[in-house]
Amino acid sequence: MNAGTDKWWVGVLALVIAVVGGFSVHFMSNSNSAPAPEPSTTTTATAPKEAPATPAVAAAPPVSSDYQRVRYDPIHFKPAIDKATDADCLKCHQEVLDTNTRDASPAGLKKTDTLAWYQTLATYEGEQMTFHQRHLTAPFIKKVANMSCTTCHQGNNPRDEVSGTAADSPTDLTMRKMVDPNTCLMCHGQFPYQNMGLPGPWHESGAAFQNNCLLCHAAIRTNRHKVNFLNAAGIEQEGVANSDSCYGCHGGRAWYRTSFPYPRHAWAGAGATVPDWAKDRPTESDLRFLIEGSKP
């Protein structure tokens, strides 16, 4: 062999030695490694496994509804509204009690320098109050009545409401009927002095009767105020102390030019004769005003 051929064989021999050496190292390492341990059959104490962490739950977003959807909520319709409590109503309408009267009129007249019409009777005490405050939270109303939101408010059907048709007219629903005026009339009607045989309104003829309603009504129409929004016992106590308590709801705070046709409940000693003005009167109050458990 010449010198070039010898170098070629030397290179091939070196490559073979390197490959064989690599395989040898691989097999030696496998044979020297420790065998995998057999599964143990011995029972050993182990730390209890921790319960998987409960994934964090994002706070539920506040419940909200659009105005149109809320208007059709079942609570605004029968029969649900008949079971609605003040708490149910005030969840959305709390502002009717939280809002106070203005300190002054738009013309600048301070409320402390004037009397509101309802303050002209001796039964009203304290500062001026808003409409809803007077009917729900005023000290006097608490004595003589058990008013609730649904005494007056019986809901309304938005389908019965209409808005103005002219382009320049207000867009509110102008024919909305939120409260039956007959409900208001029960406590804000005129004093029917003609039916009672009096010569004139109570503020003119009351002196002839010692300004005392009970001078006659201690024996006449004694079965009265038996409805769920009035406190009959409280009214009788107030009537003894001050006839303005009677007059306040029977002409003293009149909003209307008519009087309410109260049901003619029978009373002891009433007799069989019914006056002409009372012949068409009902003999019981409206069903929703009856005291629970009483017979209609």
C-alpha positions as CSV (number, residue, x, y, z in Angstrom):
1,M,0.0,0.0,0.0
2,N,1.1,3.4,-0.7
3,A,1.0,6.2,1.9
4,G,-2.4,7.7,0.6
5,T,-4.1,4.3,0.9
6,D,-2.8,3.8,4.4
7,K,-4.3,7.1,5.6
8,W,-7.7,6.2,4.2
9,W,-7.8,2.9,6.1
10,V,-6.7,4.6,9.3
11,G,-9.7,7.0,9.0
12,V,-12.1,4.2,8.5
13,L,-10.7,2.2,11.4
14,A,-11.0,5.2,13.7
15,L,-14.6,5.7,12.8
16,V,-15.4,2.0,13.5
17,I,-13.7,2.2,16.9
18,A,-15.8,5.3,17.8
19,V,-19.1,3.6,16.9
20,V,-18.3,0.4,18.7
21,G,-17.2,2.4,21.8
22,G,-20.5,4.3,21.9
23,F,-22.6,1.1,21.8
24,S,-20.5,-0.4,24.6
25,V,-21.0,2.6,26.9
26,H,-24.8,2.5,26.2
27,F,-25.1,-1.1,27.1
28,M,-22.9,-0.8,30.2
29,S,-25.0,2.1,31.6
30,N,-28.2,0.1,31.1
31,S,-26.8,-3.0,32.8
32,N,-25.5,-1.0,35.8
33,S,-28.6,1.0,36.5
34,A,-30.8,-0.2,39.4
35,P,-33.9,-2.1,38.5
36,A,-37.3,-0.3,39.1
37,P,-38.6,-1.2,42.6
38,E,-41.5,-3.6,42.8
39,P,-44.8,-2.1,44.0
40,S,-44.8,-2.3,47.8
41,T,-47.5,-4.3,49.5
42,T,-46.7,-2.8,52.9
43,T,-49.3,-0.2,54.2
44,T,-47.7,3.0,55.2
45,A,-49.3,6.2,56.7
46,T,-49.7,8.9,54.1
47,A,-50.7,12.5,54.6
48,P,-54.3,13.1,53.7
49,K,-54.8,14.6,50.3
50,E,-55.9,18.2,50.4
51,A,-59.3,18.9,48.8
52,P,-58.9,20.7,45.5
53,A,-59.2,24.4,45.9
54,T,-62.7,25.7,45.1
55,P,-62.4,27.9,42.0
56,A,-63.1,31.5,42.7
57,V,-66.6,32.5,41.7
58,A,-67.1,36.0,40.3
59,A,-69.6,38.1,42.2
60,A,-73.0,38.0,40.5
61,P,-73.7,41.2,38.6
62,P,-76.5,43.4,40.1
63,V,-79.9,42.5,38.9
64,S,-81.3,45.2,36.7
65,S,-84.2,45.5,34.3
66,D,-85.1,48.1,31.8
67,Y,-88.0,50.4,32.6
68,Q,-90.4,48.9,30.0
69,R,-89.9,45.4,31.4
70,V,-90.4,46.5,35.0
71,R,-93.7,48.3,34.1
72,Y,-95.1,44.9,33.2
73,D,-93.9,43.2,36.4
74,P,-96.7,41.0,37.8
75,I,-96.6,43.0,41.1
76,H,-98.2,45.9,39.2
77,F,-101.3,43.8,38.3
78,K,-103.9,41.7,40.1
79,P,-103.8,39.4,41.8
80,A,-100.1,40.0,42.9
81,I,-100.7,43.6,43.8
82,D,-103.3,42.6,46.4
83,K,-100.6,40.8,48.3
84,A,-97.8,43.3,47.9
85,T,-96.4,44.8,51.1
86,D,-95.0,48.3,51.6
87,A,-91.5,46.8,51.7
88,D,-92.2,45.3,48.2
89,C,-93.2,48.7,46.8
90,L,-90.5,50.7,48.5
91,K,-87.7,48.5,47.0
92,C,-88.1,50.6,43.9
93,H,-90.1,53.6,45.2
94,Q,-88.3,54.6,48.4
95,E,-87.9,58.1,47.1
96,V,-91.5,58.9,47.8
97,L,-90.7,58.9,51.5
98,D,-87.2,60.2,51.4
99,T,-88.0,63.3,49.4
100,N,-89.0,66.3,51.5
101,T,-91.0,69.4,50.8
102,R,-89.1,72.4,49.3
103,D,-87.8,75.0,51.8
104,A,-89.4,77.7,49.8
105,S,-91.8,78.1,46.9
106,P,-90.6,79.0,43.4
107,A,-91.6,82.6,44.3
108,G,-89.4,82.6,47.4
109,L,-92.1,82.1,50.1
110,K,-90.6,80.1,52.9
111,K,-92.6,77.1,54.2
112,T,-91.9,78.2,57.7
113,D,-93.7,81.4,57.1
114,T,-96.9,79.9,55.8
115,L,-99.5,77.2,56.4
116,A,-100.3,74.5,54.0
117,W,-104.0,73.8,53.6
118,Y,-103.7,70.6,55.6
119,Q,-102.1,72.5,58.5
120,T,-105.2,74.6,59.1
121,L,-106.8,71.8,61.2
122,A,-105.8,71.4,64.8
123,T,-105.1,67.7,64.2
124,Y,-102.0,68.4,62.1
125,E,-98.7,69.0,64.0
126,G,-95.2,69.7,62.9
127,E,-93.6,70.9,59.7
128,Q,-95.1,70.4,56.3
129,M,-94.7,67.0,54.8
130,T,-95.0,65.6,51.3
131,F,-98.1,63.9,50.1
132,H,-96.9,60.3,50.7
133,Q,-95.3,61.2,54.0
134,R,-98.7,62.6,55.3
135,H,-100.5,59.4,54.2
136,L,-97.9,56.8,55.4
137,T,-95.7,58.2,58.2
138,A,-97.3,61.3,59.8
139,P,-98.0,60.9,63.5
140,F,-101.8,61.6,63.1
141,I,-102.3,59.1,60.3
142,K,-100.6,56.5,62.4
143,K,-103.2,57.1,65.1
144,V,-106.3,56.8,62.9
145,A,-105.3,54.7,59.9
146,N,-103.4,51.7,58.7
147,M,-102.7,53.0,55.3
148,S,-100.4,51.1,52.9
149,C,-99.2,51.7,49.4
150,T,-101.8,49.4,47.9
151,T,-104.7,51.2,49.7
152,C,-104.5,53.8,47.0
153,H,-102.3,52.2,44.3
154,Q,-103.7,49.3,42.5
155,G,-101.4,49.3,39.6
156,N,-102.1,50.3,36.0
157,N,-102.0,48.7,32.6
158,P,-99.5,50.5,30.4
159,R,-101.6,49.5,27.4
160,D,-104.3,51.8,28.7
161,E,-102.0,54.8,28.5
162,V,-101.7,57.1,25.6
163,S,-99.3,60.0,24.8
164,G,-100.0,63.2,23.0
165,T,-100.4,63.1,19.3
166,A,-99.3,66.7,18.4
167,A,-95.6,67.2,17.7
168,D,-95.4,70.1,20.1
169,S,-97.4,68.4,22.9
170,P,-95.8,66.8,26.0
171,T,-94.7,63.3,25.4
172,D,-95.7,61.9,28.8
173,L,-98.6,59.5,29.1
174,T,-101.3,62.0,29.8
175,M,-104.1,59.6,30.5
176,R,-102.3,57.5,33.0
177,K,-104.7,56.4,35.8
178,M,-102.6,55.5,38.8
179,V,-105.2,55.9,41.6
180,D,-109.0,55.5,41.4
181,P,-110.4,58.9,42.5
182,N,-113.1,57.1,44.5
183,T,-110.4,55.9,46.8
184,C,-109.4,59.5,47.5
185,L,-113.0,60.6,47.8
186,M,-113.5,58.4,50.8
187,C,-111.4,60.7,52.9
188,H,-111.4,63.9,50.8
189,G,-115.1,64.5,49.9
190,Q,-117.4,67.3,50.9
191,F,-119.4,67.3,54.2
192,P,-122.9,66.2,53.2
193,Y,-124.8,68.4,55.6
194,Q,-128.0,68.2,53.6
195,N,-128.2,64.5,54.2
196,M,-127.7,65.1,58.0
197,G,-130.4,67.8,58.2
198,L,-128.0,70.5,59.1
199,P,-128.5,74.1,58.1
200,G,-125.1,74.4,56.5
201,P,-121.5,73.1,56.3
202,W,-120.0,72.0,59.6
203,H,-117.7,75.1,59.9
204,E,-121.0,77.2,59.9
205,S,-123.3,75.0,61.8
206,G,-121.0,73.1,64.1
207,A,-121.3,75.6,67.0
208,A,-125.0,74.7,67.3
209,F,-123.9,71.1,68.1
210,Q,-121.1,72.2,70.5
211,N,-118.7,71.4,67.7
212,N,-119.1,67.8,68.8
213,C,-119.8,65.1,66.2
214,L,-120.4,62.5,68.9
215,L,-123.3,64.6,70.3
216,C,-125.3,62.7,67.7
217,H,-123.1,60.0,66.4
218,A,-122.7,58.4,69.8
219,A,-126.0,56.7,69.0
220,I,-126.3,57.1,65.2
221,R,-124.4,55.0,62.6
222,T,-122.3,53.5,65.3
223,N,-121.1,50.6,63.1
224,R,-118.5,52.6,61.3
225,H,-114.9,52.6,60.1
226,K,-114.7,48.8,59.8
227,V,-112.3,48.7,56.9
228,N,-108.7,47.5,56.8
229,F,-107.1,50.9,56.1
230,L,-108.6,52.6,59.2
231,N,-108.0,52.2,62.9
232,A,-111.5,52.2,64.2
233,A,-110.6,52.3,67.9
234,G,-108.1,55.1,67.3
235,I,-110.6,57.2,65.4
236,E,-113.2,56.9,68.2
237,Q,-110.5,58.0,70.7
238,E,-109.5,61.0,68.6
239,G,-113.2,61.9,68.0
240,V,-113.8,62.1,71.7
241,A,-110.7,64.4,72.2
242,N,-111.2,66.6,69.2
243,S,-114.0,66.7,66.6
244,D,-111.6,68.1,64.1
245,S,-110.4,64.5,63.9
246,C,-113.8,63.5,62.5
247,Y,-114.2,66.6,60.3
248,G,-110.8,66.2,58.8
249,C,-112.0,63.2,56.7
250,H,-115.6,64.3,56.4
251,G,-115.2,67.7,54.7
252,G,-112.3,69.4,56.4
253,R,-109.7,68.3,53.8
254,A,-112.1,68.1,50.8
255,W,-110.5,67.8,47.4
256,Y,-113.8,67.3,45.6
257,R,-117.1,69.0,45.3
258,T,-119.0,65.8,46.1
259,S,-119.2,63.5,49.1
260,F,-118.5,59.8,49.1
261,P,-121.6,57.5,49.2
262,Y,-120.5,55.5,52.3
263,P,-122.0,52.0,52.7
264,R,-124.9,52.0,55.1
265,H,-123.9,49.4,57.7
266,A,-126.7,48.3,60.0
267,W,-126.4,49.3,63.6
268,A,-128.3,48.6,66.8
269,G,-131.4,50.8,67.0
270,A,-131.2,51.8,63.3
271,G,-134.8,50.9,62.7
272,A,-136.3,49.7,59.4
273,T,-136.9,53.1,57.8
274,V,-134.2,54.1,55.2
275,P,-134.1,57.7,54.2
276,D,-134.4,58.5,50.5
277,W,-130.8,59.6,50.0
278,A,-129.6,56.2,51.4
279,K,-131.9,53.8,49.6
280,D,-129.4,53.1,46.8
281,R,-126.4,52.8,49.1
282,P,-124.4,49.5,49.4
283,T,-124.5,47.8,52.7
284,E,-120.9,46.7,52.7
285,S,-117.5,48.2,51.8
286,D,-115.6,47.3,48.7
287,L,-114.3,43.7,48.9
288,R,-110.6,44.7,49.0
289,F,-111.2,46.9,52.0
290,L,-112.9,44.3,54.2
291,I,-111.0,43.3,57.3
292,E,-109.6,39.8,56.8
293,G,-111.8,37.3,58.5
294,S,-114.9,39.5,58.5
295,K,-118.0,38.4,56.6
296,P,-118.8,40.4,53.5
